[in-house]
Amino acid sequence: MKRSVAIIGTRGYPSFYGGFETAVRHLAPYLSAHDWDVTVYGRSSESHIKPDAKVASAVRSVTTKGIESKSLSTLSYGATAAAHASFRLKPDVALVMNVANGYFLPLLKSRNIPTLLNVDGIEWDRQKWGKAAKTVFKIGAHLSARYATELVFDAEAIGKRWRSEFHRDGVFIPYGGTNPGPLDAPLQLTSGTYVLVVARFVPENTISEFLIAAEEISKTAPVVIVGSSGYGGELDRTAAALSDRNENVRWLGHVRNDKLLFALLQHAGAYFHGHSVGGTNPALVQAMACGAPIIARDTIYNREVLGVDGLYVSPHPTAITGEILALLRSKSLQQRARDNALARSRAIYTWEAVCSSYEAQLRRLADARSI
């Protein structure tokens, strides 16, 4: 029996913006191949890369209107997507991303559309949001706990937090990583000699501390910085200035080319992961799949993903500098870090396992609705 699913809460398909979009790039064609009618809601303002021809015919993209601003875009596009799905599409089930869209779950429920909601991280803990935005997310979380048919936690630690704060359980489905196979070192870089960071430029990703450390590290080794704020700002200006005045620092901004990104990860001598909130971070999981030698900010989430054999550091520029240089100097330590990353990736964080888990949950909800 063919089932239909609406995916709400991302920037569209295919999009290369963040973790949700990465997941949907893998999940949408997987569902289509498993006899689902798939509709992905997106933003009319978003520019997407044209998908493979086979995928293009299998996954339907619907763009709706919204307000383009840092604080209102998620809510406004979520509202119009939920309304379209409720009154026009009427799918068997909806996959909803982000508790900010919890405000629209009552509408979907009123139309007898079951919902599988990925709660994302603990958004109201993020430094980038002001008091009003944090309140919006916290209320959205309460609404999600009340109205979502089923919840998805991308980390066990996130699930524990939800059980404690909202008294609501769910299913654990992390993110996956793509093993690209052997690639050549990119951008005329020498394999194993440079430092890499890939992150959105927000305070909780330890970017400001890394940029300070990068000034010192660049005296010894090349530094490659991938990412931006998406809206401009002080961190973007700092990265640009550092790159302009230091030939050993390259700021590439946001990289949409997966082959280039995977090659950078695969050949890095040290990959710094500074994310401090959230659950299973997609950038970390992809770095693992590429076998990057990772040194991560010491958090409960990063320890869950990298395990007891991971390398961890405190969020201070001097500590980051010292630990990264120590990793660059030791080929044996680099190899142990690579081996640990690959082993954890293959055991837990594969896209096949992730997509299969989502498909099973969506099928369960869709079939229960039809009874």
TORSE-517094 format. One record per residue (C-alpha): residue number from 0; residue in one letter; chain; x, y, z. Coordinates in nm, 2 decimals. Layout:
ATOM   k r c      u      v      w
ATOM NUM A A      X      Y      Z
...
This chain:
ATOM   k r c      u      v      w
ATOM   0 M A   0.00   0.00   0.00
ATOM   1 K A   0.14   0.34  -0.10
ATOM   2 R A   0.15   0.59   0.18
ATOM   3 S A   0.21   0.97   0.17
ATOM   4 V A   0.42   1.19   0.39
ATOM   5 A A   0.47   1.57   0.42
ATOM   6 I A   0.80   1.69   0.55
ATOM   7 I A   0.77   2.03   0.72
ATOM   8 G A   1.03   2.25   0.89
ATOM   9 T A   1.33   2.25   0.65
ATOM  10 R A   1.44   2.50   0.39
ATOM  11 G A   1.34   2.27   0.11
ATOM  12 Y A   1.46   1.99  -0.11
ATOM  13 P A   1.74   1.96  -0.19
ATOM  14 S A   1.90   2.21   0.04
ATOM  15 F A   2.25   2.22   0.19
ATOM  16 Y A   2.18   2.46   0.47
ATOM  17 G A   2.20   2.25   0.79
ATOM  18 G A   2.14   1.92   0.97
ATOM  19 F A   1.77   1.89   0.89
ATOM  20 E A   1.83   1.96   0.53
ATOM  21 T A   2.11   1.70   0.51
ATOM  22 A A   1.88   1.44   0.67
ATOM  23 V A   1.60   1.52   0.42
ATOM  24 R A   1.84   1.49   0.12
ATOM  25 H A   1.89   1.13   0.23
ATOM  26 L A   1.55   1.05   0.37
ATOM  27 A A   1.33   1.18   0.09
ATOM  28 P A   1.46   0.96  -0.19
ATOM  29 Y A   1.49   0.67   0.05
ATOM  30 L A   1.12   0.70   0.13
ATOM  31 S A   1.03   0.74  -0.24
ATOM  32 A A   1.22   0.42  -0.32
ATOM  33 H A   1.02   0.24  -0.04
ATOM  34 D A   0.68   0.32  -0.20
ATOM  35 W A   0.60   0.66  -0.04
ATOM  36 D A   0.46   0.97  -0.20
ATOM  37 V A   0.70   1.23  -0.06
ATOM  38 T A   0.63   1.61  -0.04
ATOM  39 V A   0.90   1.84   0.11
ATOM  40 Y A   0.79   2.19   0.20
ATOM  41 G A   1.05   2.47   0.15
ATOM  42 R A   1.10   2.84   0.12
ATOM  43 S A   1.03   3.03  -0.19
ATOM  44 S A   1.33   3.25  -0.13
ATOM  45 E A   1.57   2.95  -0.09
ATOM  46 S A   1.79   2.86  -0.38
ATOM  47 H A   1.83   2.48  -0.42
ATOM  48 I A   2.07   2.27  -0.62
ATOM  49 K A   1.89   2.07  -0.89
ATOM  50 P A   1.85   1.71  -0.78
ATOM  51 D A   1.93   1.40  -0.98
ATOM  52 A A   1.67   1.35  -1.25
ATOM  53 K A   1.55   1.02  -1.10
ATOM  54 V A   1.51   1.19  -0.76
ATOM  55 A A   1.35   1.50  -0.91
ATOM  56 S A   1.06   1.30  -1.05
ATOM  57 A A   1.01   1.11  -0.72
ATOM  58 V A   1.01   1.38  -0.46
ATOM  59 R A   0.76   1.67  -0.48
ATOM  60 S A   0.88   2.01  -0.36
ATOM  61 V A   0.62   2.27  -0.25
ATOM  62 T A   0.73   2.62  -0.16
ATOM  63 T A   0.52   2.84   0.06
ATOM  64 K A   0.54   3.21   0.17
ATOM  65 G A   0.69   3.34   0.49
ATOM  66 I A   0.88   3.62   0.65
ATOM  67 E A   1.25   3.63   0.58
ATOM  68 S A   1.41   3.72   0.92
ATOM  69 K A   1.63   3.55   1.17
ATOM  70 S A   1.35   3.54   1.43
ATOM  71 L A   1.04   3.49   1.22
ATOM  72 S A   1.13   3.27   0.92
ATOM  73 T A   1.09   2.93   1.09
ATOM  74 L A   0.75   3.02   1.25
ATOM  75 S A   0.61   3.19   0.94
ATOM  76 Y A   0.71   2.92   0.69
ATOM  77 G A   0.61   2.65   0.94
ATOM  78 A A   0.26   2.80   0.96
ATOM  79 T A   0.21   2.82   0.58
ATOM  80 A A   0.35   2.47   0.53
ATOM  81 A A   0.13   2.32   0.80
ATOM  82 A A  -0.18   2.50   0.66
ATOM  83 H A  -0.11   2.37   0.31
ATOM  84 A A  -0.05   2.02   0.43
ATOM  85 S A  -0.37   2.02   0.64
ATOM  86 F A  -0.61   2.16   0.39
ATOM  87 R A  -0.47   2.08   0.05
ATOM  88 L A  -0.22   1.79   0.06
ATOM  89 K A  -0.38   1.58   0.34
ATOM  90 P A  -0.09   1.33   0.38
ATOM  91 D A  -0.11   1.00   0.57
ATOM  92 V A   0.16   1.13   0.81
ATOM  93 A A   0.38   1.44   0.86
ATOM  94 L A   0.74   1.45   0.95
ATOM  95 V A   0.80   1.78   1.14
ATOM  96 M A   1.14   1.93   1.22
ATOM  97 N A   1.20   2.16   1.51
ATOM  98 V A   0.99   2.23   1.82
ATOM  99 A A   0.93   2.59   1.68
ATOM 100 N A   0.67   2.41   1.46
ATOM 101 G A   0.50   2.27   1.77
ATOM 102 Y A   0.26   2.57   1.75
ATOM 103 F A   0.11   2.41   1.43
ATOM 104 L A   0.07   2.06   1.56
ATOM 105 P A  -0.29   2.12   1.69
ATOM 106 L A  -0.39   2.21   1.33
ATOM 107 L A  -0.24   1.89   1.19
ATOM 108 K A  -0.40   1.69   1.47
ATOM 109 S A  -0.74   1.85   1.40
ATOM 110 R A  -0.71   1.72   1.04
ATOM 111 N A  -0.63   1.37   1.16
ATOM 112 I A  -0.27   1.38   1.04
ATOM 113 P A  -0.04   1.20   1.28
ATOM 114 T A   0.30   1.37   1.33
ATOM 115 L A   0.65   1.25   1.39
ATOM 116 L A   0.85   1.54   1.53
ATOM 117 N A   1.23   1.57   1.55
ATOM 118 V A   1.28   1.80   1.85
ATOM 119 D A   1.63   1.91   1.74
ATOM 120 G A   1.85   2.03   2.02
ATOM 121 I A   1.76   2.24   2.33
ATOM 122 E A   1.71   2.56   2.14
ATOM 123 W A   1.63   2.77   2.45
ATOM 124 D A   1.98   2.70   2.57
ATOM 125 R A   2.15   2.85   2.27
ATOM 126 Q A   2.33   3.18   2.32
ATOM 127 K A   2.23   3.31   1.97
ATOM 128 W A   1.87   3.35   2.08
ATOM 129 G A   1.74   3.64   2.29
ATOM 130 K A   1.50   3.61   2.58
ATOM 131 A A   1.19   3.63   2.35
ATOM 132 A A   1.31   3.37   2.11
ATOM 133 K A   1.40   3.13   2.39
ATOM 134 T A   1.05   3.17   2.53
ATOM 135 V A   0.90   3.09   2.19
ATOM 136 F A   1.11   2.77   2.16
ATOM 137 K A   1.03   2.67   2.52
ATOM 138 I A   0.65   2.71   2.46
ATOM 139 G A   0.69   2.53   2.13
ATOM 140 A A   0.86   2.24   2.32
ATOM 141 H A   0.56   2.22   2.56
ATOM 142 L A   0.32   2.22   2.27
ATOM 143 S A   0.53   1.95   2.09
ATOM 144 A A   0.53   1.73   2.40
ATOM 145 R A   0.15   1.77   2.42
ATOM 146 Y A   0.04   1.74   2.06
ATOM 147 A A   0.31   1.54   1.86
ATOM 148 T A   0.20   1.18   1.80
ATOM 149 E A   0.56   1.06   1.83
ATOM 150 L A   0.89   1.24   1.91
ATOM 151 V A   1.24   1.18   1.77
ATOM 152 F A   1.55   1.25   1.98
ATOM 153 D A   1.88   1.26   1.78
ATOM 154 A A   2.08   1.18   2.10
ATOM 155 E A   2.01   0.97   2.41
ATOM 156 A A   2.11   1.28   2.62
ATOM 157 I A   1.83   1.48   2.45
ATOM 158 G A   1.58   1.21   2.53
ATOM 159 K A   1.68   1.21   2.89
ATOM 160 R A   1.63   1.59   2.91
ATOM 161 W A   1.28   1.56   2.75
ATOM 162 R A   1.18   1.28   2.99
ATOM 163 S A   1.29   1.49   3.28
ATOM 164 E A   1.15   1.83   3.18
ATOM 165 F A   0.85   1.74   2.97
ATOM 166 H A   0.76   1.39   3.09
ATOM 167 R A   0.75   1.27   2.74
ATOM 168 D A   0.94   0.98   2.58
ATOM 169 G A   1.03   0.92   2.22
ATOM 170 V A   1.25   0.72   1.98
ATOM 171 F A   1.63   0.77   1.93
ATOM 172 I A   1.72   0.83   1.57
ATOM 173 P A   2.06   1.00   1.52
ATOM 174 Y A   2.21   1.16   1.20
ATOM 175 G A   2.41   0.96   0.95
ATOM 176 G A   2.74   1.02   0.77
ATOM 177 T A   2.84   0.95   0.41
ATOM 178 N A   3.17   0.75   0.36
ATOM 179 P A   3.29   0.91   0.03
ATOM 180 G A   3.57   0.66  -0.04
ATOM 181 P A   3.93   0.77  -0.11
ATOM 182 L A   3.96   1.13  -0.23
ATOM 183 D A   4.25   1.35  -0.33
ATOM 184 A A   4.37   1.62  -0.10
ATOM 185 P A   4.19   1.94  -0.21
ATOM 186 L A   4.30   2.31  -0.26
ATOM 187 Q A   4.67   2.21  -0.30
ATOM 188 L A   4.67   2.12   0.07
ATOM 189 T A   4.91   1.85   0.21
ATOM 190 S A   4.72   1.56   0.37
ATOM 191 G A   4.74   1.54   0.74
ATOM 192 T A   4.90   1.88   0.79
ATOM 193 Y A   4.62   2.13   0.83
ATOM 194 V A   4.36   2.22   1.08
ATOM 195 L A   3.99   2.23   0.98
ATOM 196 V A   3.67   2.36   1.14
ATOM 197 V A   3.32   2.33   1.00
ATOM 198 A A   3.05   2.51   1.18
ATOM 199 R A   2.77   2.77   1.17
ATOM 200 F A   2.90   3.09   1.32
ATOM 201 V A   2.71   3.11   1.64
ATOM 202 P A   2.85   3.16   1.99
ATOM 203 E A   2.77   2.81   2.12
ATOM 204 N A   2.99   2.65   1.85
ATOM 205 T A   3.30   2.80   2.01
ATOM 206 I A   3.39   2.99   1.69
ATOM 207 S A   3.51   3.30   1.86
ATOM 208 E A   3.75   3.10   2.07
ATOM 209 F A   3.87   2.90   1.77
ATOM 210 L A   3.94   3.21   1.57
ATOM 211 I A   4.16   3.33   1.85
ATOM 212 A A   4.34   3.00   1.86
ATOM 213 A A   4.37   2.99   1.48
ATOM 214 E A   4.59   3.30   1.49
ATOM 215 E A   4.85   3.11   1.70
ATOM 216 I A   4.80   2.77   1.52
ATOM 217 S A   4.86   2.93   1.18
ATOM 218 K A   5.22   3.01   1.28
ATOM 219 T A   5.27   2.63   1.27
ATOM 220 A A   5.01   2.49   1.04
ATOM 221 P A   4.75   2.59   0.78
ATOM 222 V A   4.40   2.65   0.91
ATOM 223 V A   4.09   2.61   0.70
ATOM 224 I A   3.76   2.75   0.82
ATOM 225 V A   3.43   2.64   0.67
ATOM 226 G A   3.10   2.81   0.77
ATOM 227 S A   2.94   3.15   0.83
ATOM 228 S A   2.65   3.30   1.03
ATOM 229 G A   2.42   3.30   0.73
ATOM 230 Y A   2.32   3.66   0.82
ATOM 231 G A   2.66   3.84   0.84
ATOM 232 G A   2.79   3.97   1.16
ATOM 233 E A   3.10   4.01   1.38
ATOM 234 L A   3.22   3.65   1.36
ATOM 235 D A   3.21   3.66   0.98
ATOM 236 R A   3.40   3.99   0.98
ATOM 237 T A   3.66   3.84   1.22
ATOM 238 A A   3.71   3.53   1.00
ATOM 239 A A   3.74   3.75   0.69
ATOM 240 A A   4.00   3.98   0.85
ATOM 241 L A   4.20   3.68   0.98
ATOM 242 S A   4.20   3.52   0.63
ATOM 243 D A   4.29   3.85   0.46
ATOM 244 R A   4.59   3.92   0.67
ATOM 245 N A   4.72   3.57   0.72
ATOM 246 E A   4.82   3.36   0.42
ATOM 247 N A   4.81   3.04   0.63
ATOM 248 V A   4.44   3.09   0.71
ATOM 249 R A   4.16   3.02   0.45
ATOM 250 W A   3.80   3.11   0.52
ATOM 251 L A   3.58   2.93   0.26
ATOM 252 G A   3.25   3.04   0.39
ATOM 253 H A   2.96   2.80   0.34
ATOM 254 V A   3.06   2.51   0.12
ATOM 255 R A   2.78   2.35  -0.08
ATOM 256 N A   3.01   2.11  -0.27
ATOM 257 D A   3.00   1.78  -0.08
ATOM 258 K A   3.30   1.64  -0.26
ATOM 259 L A   3.52   1.93  -0.15
ATOM 260 L A   3.39   1.92   0.20
ATOM 261 F A   3.44   1.54   0.23
ATOM 262 A A   3.80   1.58   0.09
ATOM 263 L A   3.88   1.85   0.34
ATOM 264 L A   3.75   1.63   0.63
ATOM 265 Q A   3.93   1.32   0.50
ATOM 266 H A   4.27   1.48   0.47
ATOM 267 A A   4.27   1.71   0.78
ATOM 268 G A   4.54   1.67   1.03
ATOM 269 A A   4.31   1.79   1.31
ATOM 270 Y A   3.94   1.86   1.29
ATOM 271 F A   3.80   2.09   1.57
ATOM 272 H A   3.44   2.04   1.67
ATOM 273 G A   3.33   2.31   1.90
ATOM 274 H A   2.95   2.26   1.92
ATOM 275 S A   2.83   2.28   2.28
ATOM 276 V A   2.45   2.23   2.27
ATOM 277 G A   2.23   2.01   2.06
ATOM 278 G A   2.25   1.64   2.03
ATOM 279 T A   2.41   1.43   1.76
ATOM 280 N A   2.56   1.70   1.54
ATOM 281 P A   2.55   1.63   1.17
ATOM 282 A A   2.89   1.80   1.10
ATOM 283 L A   3.05   1.58   1.36
ATOM 284 V A   2.89   1.26   1.23
ATOM 285 Q A   3.00   1.34   0.87
ATOM 286 A A   3.36   1.42   1.00
ATOM 287 M A   3.36   1.07   1.16
ATOM 288 A A   3.24   0.90   0.83
ATOM 289 C A   3.53   1.07   0.65
ATOM 290 G A   3.78   0.94   0.91
ATOM 291 A A   3.88   1.29   1.03
ATOM 292 P A   4.10   1.30   1.35
ATOM 293 I A   3.86   1.49   1.57
ATOM 294 I A   3.92   1.69   1.88
ATOM 295 A A   3.59   1.80   2.03
ATOM 296 R A   3.47   2.04   2.29
ATOM 297 D A   3.41   1.84   2.61
ATOM 298 T A   3.03   1.81   2.63
ATOM 299 I A   2.79   1.53   2.72
ATOM 300 Y A   2.66   1.52   2.36
ATOM 301 N A   3.01   1.50   2.20
ATOM 302 R A   3.11   1.22   2.44
ATOM 303 E A   2.80   1.03   2.35
ATOM 304 V A   2.89   1.04   1.98
ATOM 305 L A   3.27   0.99   2.00
ATOM 306 G A   3.27   0.76   2.30
ATOM 307 V A   3.54   0.69   2.56
ATOM 308 D A   3.83   0.69   2.31
ATOM 309 G A   3.74   1.04   2.17
ATOM 310 L A   3.97   1.34   2.22
ATOM 311 Y A   3.82   1.64   2.42
ATOM 312 V A   3.92   1.99   2.50
ATOM 313 S A   3.79   2.28   2.72
ATOM 314 P A   3.65   2.58   2.54
ATOM 315 H A   3.95   2.82   2.59
ATOM 316 P A   4.18   2.94   2.31
ATOM 317 T A   4.50   2.84   2.48
ATOM 318 A A   4.36   2.49   2.55
ATOM 319 I A   4.23   2.46   2.19
ATOM 320 T A   4.57   2.57   2.05
ATOM 321 G A   4.77   2.33   2.27
ATOM 322 E A   4.56   2.02   2.21
ATOM 323 I A   4.53   2.08   1.83
ATOM 324 L A   4.91   2.13   1.79
ATOM 325 A A   4.97   1.81   2.00
ATOM 326 L A   4.74   1.62   1.77
ATOM 327 L A   4.92   1.76   1.46
ATOM 328 R A   5.26   1.65   1.60
ATOM 329 S A   5.16   1.29   1.66
ATOM 330 K A   5.08   1.07   1.37
ATOM 331 S A   5.00   0.78   1.60
ATOM 332 L A   4.75   0.99   1.79
ATOM 333 Q A   4.60   1.11   1.46
ATOM 334 Q A   4.56   0.74   1.34
ATOM 335 R A   4.39   0.64   1.67
ATOM 336 A A   4.15   0.93   1.64
ATOM 337 R A   4.07   0.84   1.27
ATOM 338 D A   4.02   0.47   1.37
ATOM 339 N A   3.79   0.56   1.65
ATOM 340 A A   3.58   0.80   1.43
ATOM 341 L A   3.54   0.54   1.15
ATOM 342 A A   3.45   0.26   1.40
ATOM 343 R A   3.18   0.47   1.57
ATOM 344 S A   3.05   0.59   1.24
ATOM 345 R A   3.01   0.24   1.10
ATOM 346 A A   2.85   0.10   1.41
ATOM 347 I A   2.59   0.36   1.49
ATOM 348 Y A   2.58   0.66   1.25
ATOM 349 T A   2.50   0.53   0.89
ATOM 350 W A   2.23   0.69   0.67
ATOM 351 E A   2.09   0.34   0.59
ATOM 352 A A   2.01   0.28   0.96
ATOM 353 V A   1.88   0.64   1.01
ATOM 354 C A   1.65   0.63   0.71
ATOM 355 S A   1.53   0.28   0.79
ATOM 356 S A   1.44   0.40   1.14
ATOM 357 Y A   1.25   0.70   1.02
ATOM 358 E A   1.06   0.49   0.76
ATOM 359 A A   0.96   0.24   1.02
ATOM 360 Q A   0.82   0.51   1.25
ATOM 361 L A   0.64   0.69   0.97
ATOM 362 R A   0.49   0.36   0.85
ATOM 363 R A   0.37   0.27   1.20
ATOM 364 L A   0.19   0.61   1.24
ATOM 365 A A   0.04   0.61   0.89
ATOM 366 D A  -0.09   0.26   0.93
ATOM 367 A A  -0.23   0.33   1.28
ATOM 368 R A  -0.43   0.62   1.13
ATOM 369 S A  -0.59   0.40   0.87
ATOM 370 I A  -0.72   0.15   1.13
